[in-house]
Amino acid sequence: MSTREIKKERVTKETSISMVLDMDGDKISIDTGIPFFDHMLHAMAFHGNFGLTIQASGDTDVDPHHLVEDTGIVLGEALKDTVATYGSIIRFGHTVIPMDESLSEVTIDAGGRGYAVIKAVFPQEYSGNFHMPLLREFFIALASSGSITLHLECRYGENSHHMAESLFKALGKTLSAAFCLSKREGVLSTKGKI
Ligand SMILES: [Mn+2]
């Protein structure tokens, strides 16, 4: 089996994150100490059909905010490293995924420009004890550090858990499509430079 394994370590005064990302792999093991966030990341990698190992801890006694945001930063960096290390990718991806009453759409251009558009209004503010608006920080950090143009929209839904889960499944499948190796050598831009 081919591999595009990338290992990342990031330690700050707030969080400590160790990650292995392999866009051609299949091993998944997620432990951030935030169960709902683990569930979302697992759904993303599983349905994206890529390998993701995360061992993370941080000042969640203050607020899970730093850990969620920093996990997005490290995933973005790992995706960037994947391209730098293993070569040119397809760049674009688009997926629409339902989960029961909810429907989510994710569109990506992993072309070197960090931008995030997030349209999701969660009817319940919490899923378990996870504060749903925090997901926004993860998506923004991922787009910014990965230099990815990321559009996420949960078109509709009635249950915040379902809505988030359909978003993460769609994100996984879209990352998988966009980060497939390209047959073309070099920079995938008609400008010749990104
Ligand atoms: Mn679930």
Boltz pocket constraint, residues with backbone or C-beta under 6 A from the ligand:
constraints:
  - pocket:
      binder: B
      contacts: [[A, 39], [A, 161], [A, 165]]
      max_distance: 6.0
